[in-house]
Amino acid sequence: MSASPKSFGRKTIEVSLKPRDLMAKKQLVDIWSAKIITLFPGAFPGVLGESLTGRALKEHLWQLETIDLRPFGIGKHRNVDDTPAGGGAGMVLRADVVGPAIEEAQKNTTDNWPIIYLSPRGKPFTQAMAQEWSQADGVTLLCGRFEGVDERVLEHYNVEEVSLGDFVLTGGEIAAQAMIDATVRLIPGVLGNEASTEEESHSNGLLEHPQYTKPAEWQGRAIPEVLMSGHHGKIEKWRREMSEKITQERRPDMWDKR
């Protein structure tokens, strides 16, 4: 007997185990959503369709939709880019292509729905930003290519530029997956153990303490005795001290901001 369709308020959908089929064909109500504007919709869900995020996607704890940029292209060949004004190398995504794609993406969204352009010149992505996005109704991510996007689009739609790090990728798709992963895992029910996010690196301004598990000894290295003591107060104190020590050594910039 086949499984009965799951009902979610105003719409009904059936569960599929195929990664591409996990992505939203119709937007569900009251579910956190990620919309991706990209020239490569086949890159999604990618790793987001695996493990905990994939399970949560299947269980409709969040949803994912891609908006293919190519159909918005100009002319017979659906051109999406042109040469930079003023000259220079490379190509720039056109305003009259990206603009309509953003308009399409933002249909049926709310005021609590940021539009983000994945850009190496943007502000650094942080855990706090992931937390903020997880509390929004959804997020639209614009994946750049070539030399970037016409600045007028970013200004017109009040698009926020965010960077995955101080390096340059060939496009925004990998960055988008990383940022969605960091955000989705903060949605209630995705991890299953909400307390697990409270002691993670960056959650409290510190890097996470070392973790250990069985066996008690490996290659002559034993688990620190305090972790085997069963004394929760001492364990908590040790973990805090180790977090502070590691943060000072590896991320003095984080330590100085405390």
Backbone hydrogen bonds, N-H to C=O, Kabsch-Sander energy under -0.5 kcal/mol:
donor,donor_aa,acceptor,acceptor_aa,energy
6,K,13,I,-1.3
8,F,11,K,-2.0
11,K,8,F,-1.7
13,I,6,K,-1.6
21,D,18,K,-0.6
22,L,18,K,-0.8
22,L,19,P,-1.2
23,M,20,R,-1.2
24,A,64,L,-2.8
31,I,28,L,-0.6
32,W,61,L,-0.5
33,S,137,D,-1.1
34,A,63,Q,-2.3
35,K,139,V,-2.6
36,I,65,E,-2.8
37,I,35,K,-0.5
37,I,141,L,-2.8
38,T,36,I,-0.7
38,T,67,I,-2.0
43,A,40,F,-2.1
44,F,41,P,-1.7
48,L,45,P,-2.1
49,G,46,G,-1.8
50,E,47,V,-1.7
54,G,50,E,-2.6
55,R,51,S,-2.4
56,A,52,L,-2.4
57,L,53,T,-1.9
58,K,54,G,-2.3
59,E,55,R,-2.1
60,H,57,L,-1.0
61,L,56,A,-2.9
62,W,56,A,-0.8
63,Q,32,W,-2.1
65,E,34,A,-2.5
67,I,36,I,-3.6
68,D,66,T,-0.6
69,L,38,T,-2.4
72,F,69,L,-1.4
73,G,70,R,-2.6
74,I,79,N,-2.9
78,R,75,G,-1.5
79,N,74,I,-2.4
82,D,92,V,-1.9
87,G,84,P,-2.0
92,V,82,D,-3.1
93,L,148,G,-2.9
94,R,80,V,-2.6
97,V,94,R,-1.0
98,V,94,R,-2.6
99,G,95,A,-2.3
101,A,97,V,-1.3
102,I,98,V,-2.3
103,E,99,G,-2.3
104,E,100,P,-2.2
105,A,101,A,-2.4
106,Q,102,I,-2.3
107,K,104,E,-1.2
109,T,106,Q,-1.5
113,W,111,D,-1.0
116,I,114,P,-0.5
116,I,140,T,-3.4
117,Y,160,E,-2.8
118,L,116,I,-0.6
118,L,142,L,-2.1
119,S,117,Y,-0.9
119,S,162,V,-2.2
122,G,119,S,-1.8
123,K,161,E,-1.9
125,F,163,S,-2.4
130,A,126,T,-2.0
131,Q,127,Q,-2.3
132,E,128,A,-2.2
133,W,129,M,-2.7
134,S,130,A,-2.2
135,Q,131,Q,-0.9
135,Q,132,E,-0.7
136,A,133,W,-1.5
137,D,112,N,-2.6
138,G,112,N,-0.7
139,V,33,S,-2.2
140,T,114,P,-2.5
141,L,35,K,-3.2
141,L,139,V,-0.5
142,L,116,I,-3.6
142,L,140,T,-0.5
143,C,37,I,-2.8
143,C,141,L,-0.6
144,G,118,L,-0.6
144,G,142,L,-0.7
146,F,170,T,-0.5
147,E,91,M,-3.3
148,G,145,R,-1.8
150,D,93,L,-2.0
153,V,150,D,-1.5
154,L,150,D,-0.9
155,E,151,E,-2.1
156,H,152,R,-2.6
157,Y,153,V,-2.2
158,N,155,E,-0.8
159,V,154,L,-2.3
160,E,115,I,-2.5
162,V,117,Y,-2.2
163,S,123,K,-2.6
167,F,165,G,-2.1
172,G,144,G,-1.4
176,A,172,G,-2.7
177,Q,173,E,-2.1
178,A,174,I,-2.1
179,M,175,A,-2.5
180,I,176,A,-2.5
181,D,177,Q,-2.4
182,A,178,A,-2.2
183,T,179,M,-1.5
184,V,180,I,-3.5
185,R,181,D,-1.7
186,L,183,T,-1.6
187,I,184,V,-1.9
190,V,187,I,-2.1
194,E,192,G,-0.5
196,S,193,N,-1.8
197,T,194,E,-1.3
198,E,195,A,-1.4
199,E,195,A,-0.6
202,H,206,L,-2.7
203,S,200,E,-1.6
204,N,200,E,-0.5
207,L,243,S,-0.6
218,W,221,R,-2.7
221,R,218,W,-2.4
222,A,220,G,-0.5
223,I,216,A,-2.2
227,L,224,P,-1.4
228,M,224,P,-0.6
228,M,225,E,-1.3
229,S,226,V,-1.0
232,H,230,G,-1.0
235,I,231,H,-2.3
236,E,232,H,-2.6
237,K,233,G,-2.0
238,W,234,K,-2.6
239,R,235,I,-2.6
240,R,236,E,-2.2
241,E,237,K,-2.4
242,M,238,W,-2.4
243,S,239,R,-2.4
244,E,240,R,-2.3
245,K,241,E,-2.4
246,I,242,M,-2.7
247,T,243,S,-2.3
248,Q,244,E,-2.4
249,E,245,K,-2.0
250,R,246,I,-3.0
251,R,247,T,-2.2
254,M,251,R,-0.8
255,W,251,R,-2.1
256,D,252,P,-2.4
257,K,253,D,-0.8
257,K,254,M,-0.6
258,R,254,M,-0.5
258,R,255,W,-1.2
